[in-house]
């Protein structure tokens, strides 16, 4: 679907993954993740402003919780790296 035809309702459901671009410069917009509910992710999110657009970003603790709950070896290694290198 062309980007100019998207609206907020396209992202309202759970389990939607929308990809923009091509790896390794791809952006994934994901409406549901493992191990963290929307409310949990929202409670300590970090808001980053990019070109006057405010983007909510999952906190480091919730990112680690997500990565530990996916069941993927790569995500578990990522979580362990974050824990080790962030002094958690």
SULDA-V582900 format. One record per pair of residues at least 4 apart in sequence whose C-alpha atoms are under 8 Angstrom apart, sorted by sequence separation. I is the first residue (numbers start at 1). J is the second residue. If there is no record, write none. Layout:
BEGIN
I|J, I|J
END
This chain:
BEGIN
1|5, 2|6, 6|10, 7|11, 8|12, 9|13, 21|25, 22|26, 33|37, 36|40, 37|41, 38|42, 39|43, 40|44, 41|45, 49|53, 50|54, 58|62, 59|63, 60|64, 61|65, 62|66, 63|67, 64|68, 65|69, 66|70, 71|75, 72|76, 73|77, 74|78, 75|79, 76|80, 77|81, 78|82, 79|83, 80|84, 81|85, 82|86, 83|87, 84|88, 1|6, 11|16, 21|26, 32|37, 36|41, 49|54, 50|55, 58|63, 67|72, 70|75, 71|76, 83|88, 20|26, 21|27, 32|38, 48|54, 49|55, 70|76, 19|26, 20|27, 47|54, 48|55, 68|75, 19|27, 20|28, 47|55, 48|56, 67|75, 68|76, 19|28, 47|56, 48|57, 67|76, 18|28, 19|29, 46|56, 47|57, 17|28, 18|29, 45|56, 46|57, 67|78, 68|79, 17|29, 18|30, 45|57, 46|58, 67|79, 16|29, 17|30, 45|58, 46|59, 16|30, 17|31, 44|58, 45|59, 65|79, 15|30, 16|31, 44|59, 64|79, 15|31, 16|32, 42|58, 63|79, 14|31, 15|32, 41|58, 13|31, 14|32, 15|33, 41|59, 64|82, 12|31, 64|83, 11|31, 41|62, 40|62, 36|62, 36|65, 35|65, 36|66, 35|66, 34|66, 33|66, 34|67, 35|68, 35|69, 34|69, 35|70, 34|70
END
